[in-house]
Amino acid sequence: MIRRREPVPFAFLAEADTFRSNVAPPPPEPSSAGQIAGRWLLGFTIVASLVGSLVIGMPALSLDHTAPAQQSQAQGR
């Protein structure tokens, strides 16, 4: 049986952390006015929906102390 010199068939992966590329990635493209406006609109929509759900849900969360306590009919008999 012939013994390989490499203990692992993919030994080059172990050396990948030392590899440095001399090719720089391209600079990011500047955002267009439409993209910026879309991001602002999306953010505003999310914030407005959270505030709206809080405003609509607050009456359900508040305790109403003015309403008389309901008694079950079984108690009154």
N, C-alpha and C positions, 0 to 999 in steps of 0.2 A: 504494500500500500504506500502511495506517495503522500508525504505530509506537505501540506501547504505552508507557505511562509506567513500568510495572513491568518491570525487566529479567528477572525470574523470576516465573512465575505464582504461586508460593507464597512471596512475599517476607515474608509475615507470620510464617513459621517462623523467619526470621533474627532477628526481634524477640522471639521467645518467651522468650529467656533474661532479658530485662528485665522480663517480666511477673511481677507478684507478686499472688497471690490474697489476698483478705481473708477467706477462709473457712478456718477451722482444722479439721483432721481430728478426728473424734471420739476421745476418750481410749480406750485399749485396755481391754477388759473384764477384770476380775480373773479369774485362773484358779480353777477350782473344785477342790475337794479331790480329786475323781476324776481330773482332768487332771494334777494334781501327782503323785498316786500312780502314774498311768500312765507319766509321764516317768521317775520314779524306778525303776519296775519295768523299763522298757525299758533304761535305763542299766545297771541291775544285771545284766540278762540279757546284754547285750553284753559287759560286763566279765567276768562269770562264764564265758561261752563262750570268750573269749580265754584266760583263765587255765586253763580246762579243756583246751583244745587244746594249750596249752603243757605242762601236766602229762602229758597222754597222749603227746605227741610227744617228750618228753625222752628216754625210753629208746631211741627210734630214732636220736636224734642223738648219743648217747654212744658212745664207742668201748669195745668189750669186749676188754680185754687178757687175760682169763683163757682165752678160747677158743683152741685150737691153730690155727695157720695151716693152711688146707687146701692140699693139693698136688694138682695135676692128675695124672691117671693117665698122661698122656703123658710127664711128667717122670720118673716112677719106672721106666719101661721102658728 
